[in-house]
Amino acid sequence: MRPLFEETWFHAPVEREGTAVPLSDEETHHAQRVLRLSSGAEVLVSNGTGSVFRARLEFSGDGAVVHALERMRHEPEPGLSLAIALLKGREVEAPVEAACEFALRDVFLLKTDHSAEFRDQDFDRLLERLRQKSVAALKQAKKAWLTRIHSPEDLRAWRERHRRIPLALAHPGEDTVPSPHPKEMHVLTGPEGGFSESEVEYLLSQENCHRLSLGPTRLRAVHAPIAALGNLSGRGI
């Protein structure tokens, strides 16, 4: 039988061995009420910035603390990030939740010519939900790095800020993603109905933008991000 701590993951900002860090209210509730752990239980703690620690759990009053005993592993920061056009209603949540189980550095939410946005949409609540899903995905997938979720911004403004980073544009056509692959890359997927002609022309005019083929069938916008990430992960990106 495997030790309990191998299946019991938490997220807390532990930086080094020999330190004690309090758990958040949500993590404390999960440990005490859901997993029904007791003081002294050994758990694994990912700090979300590359390190996973074996730690001892201690409860005190309504709170909990993890005492870092040993750094189990440390990983370099992932080089792959996802940019996804905003989808109708809460449809963007499902692909982002699944994407965060990949070794993914960032998720960028983009406003495009065909993206679906409600007037006066509350992006703060959307971001809060997505960031909670990212933490859950970190523990589910047992990752060392927490995927960061960024506020929505215009496609062109976003690309101008990241022009130096190679871009894999999920769009029909011949696959031109280079091999050997770059160490850092953004993958971009569009809204329902795809990108506008002007957007495609703008993106493909850049020297380091490459088409990423997702096969001969047409995928829904909620499925394309996972297909794209699976494709690139299979190439070792």
N, C-alpha and C positions, 0 to 999 in steps of 0.2 A: 504493500500500500504506500502511495506517495505521501510525503509530508504535507500537512494541511496548507502550509504557506505557499506551495507550488500552485495552488488553485485560488489563492486569496489575494487579489490585487487591489491596491489603492493608489490614489494620486495625491501627492503632497510635495511641497517644495524642499525636499531633502537635498543638501549639497555635499555632505561628506559623512564618513563614518564617525560614530561617537557623538552625534548630535541628536537632539530630540525636537520634533516638529509637531505642532498640533494638527489634527485632522479638521477638515471643514465640517460644518453641521451635517451636510448631506452624507459625507463619508462616515462620520460617527454614527449616524442613524443606520446606515447600511451595515456597518460592522456589528452594532449592538442589537438592532431590532430585526434585521433581515438574516444576517449570517449567524447571529447569536454567539458571537465570539466572547471570550473571557479575557481578562487581563493576563498577560503572559503569553498569549498566542503569537506565533511567528507568522508574519505576512510578508508579501513582496510589495514594495512601494516604488512606483515610477515617478520621477520628478518632472517628466515631460520635457526635459532638456537633455536627454541622452543617457541618463543613468538609471539603473534599477538596483534597489537595495533590499537585502534581507533585513527585516526589522522586527522589533518586539512591540506589541500593542499593549497600551496601558490605559484604563479608564479612570477618570477622576471626576466625580460629580456628573455633570451633563456633557462633559467633553471627553476627548480621547487624544492621546499622544502616541506617536511612533518613535521608537528609539532605533536609529540606524546602527546595525551591527556589522554589516559587510556589504561592500559594493559588489554586486553579482556580475554586472556587465556595464560597459559604456560603449555607445555607438556614435558614429559620425552623423551629422545632420543630414536628413534625406535631401536629395537634389531635385525631386519631382514635386511640382505643385499643380493644382487644378484651378482653372478659371471657368466659371459656369454662368451662363446667362440666367437671369431671374426668370422663374417659371410661374405659371398661374397659381394664385392662392398660396397654399403651403406645399405645393408639389416639389419645390426645390429641396425640401427637408429630407425626403427619402434618398435621393442620390448623394447628398452631402453626408448623411449618416453612414451610408455604405462606403463612401470614398474614404472616410476618416479611419477605416480599418486598414487601409493601405499605408505603407511607409511614405507618408505624404507630408510635406513641410507646411504648405499653406493652401487655403481655399479662398479664392477671390470671387465675389458676387458682382456680376456685371449688368449694367443697363445697356441694352442694345436697341437697334432700330425696331426689332420685332419682339423684344422681351415683354413679359406681362407684368405690369405694375398697377396697383390700385392708387387712386388719388388719395393723398394723405396716408399712405401705407406706413404702419408703425414698424420700421426696420429694427428698432431697438429690441422689441420683443422677439422678432425673428432671430436676431443675432444671439440673444440670450438662449433661445432654444437650441440653436445650432452649436453653440459653445458647450452646452450641457451634453449634447449628443457626441461631441468630439471627446469629451472626458470619458463617457461611457464606452466609446469605441476604443480608446487607449487601453482600457482595462480588459475589454472583450478580446482584443487582438494581442494583448500583452506586449504593447509597444513601449519603447524607451522615449520616443518623441511625441509630444502632443501636437496635433494638427491645429494650426492657428486659423481662425475664421475672421475675415476682414469685412469691413463695412462696404455696402454697394457703391460702385462708382461707374462712370461712363467708360465704355470699352476703349475708346481712343485715348482717353486720359490715362487709363491703366496701362495700355500698351506703350505709350510714350515713356512712362516711368520705368518700364522694364524692357526697353528696346535691346539692351545688350544680352538678354537671356534668350536662348533659342526657344522657339514656339512650335509646338505640334498642333496644327489646326485640324480638328476633326471635321473634314469636309469632303464630299465626294470627289474622286479623281485619283490619279496615280499616287501611290504612297512614296513620299520623298524623305522620310525621316532618315537621317544619316546613320551609317554603321562604319566604324564604331560610333556609339552614341555619345553625346555630350554628357558631362558629369552633372550638369544642371539643365533643367528643361521645364517649361510650362506647357500643359496641355489645355486646350481651349475647346469647349463644346457650346453649341448654340441653343437658342430657344426653339419652341415649336414653330415650324415653318422655316427654320434655319436663319442664317445671317443674310442681310441684304447684299445686293450686288456691290454696292459701294463699300461695305465693310470688308467683303472678301477681297476686293481689289486693293483696298488699303493695306490689309494684313499681308497678302501675298506679294506686295510690292517691296516688302522688307527682306533683306538678304538672309536673315536667319529665321525666316518663317517657313515651315515645312508642312506639307499635307500629310495627315494621318488617315489612312483608309481603315474603315471599320467593316469592310466587306461589301458584298453586292446587295444586301437587303437594306431597307430603310428602317432606322431605329427611331423610337420615340425619344424626345429630349430628356426624359427622366432616366432612360436606359443608357444613352450614349456615354455619359461620363464614366460609368463602370466598365463598359466595353472598352473605352479608350484607355483607362488605367490598367485594365487587365492586359490589353495589348502591349502597352509600354513596359509593364512589369515583367511580362514574359520575355522581353528583349533585354532585361537586366537594367532598365532605366529606373 
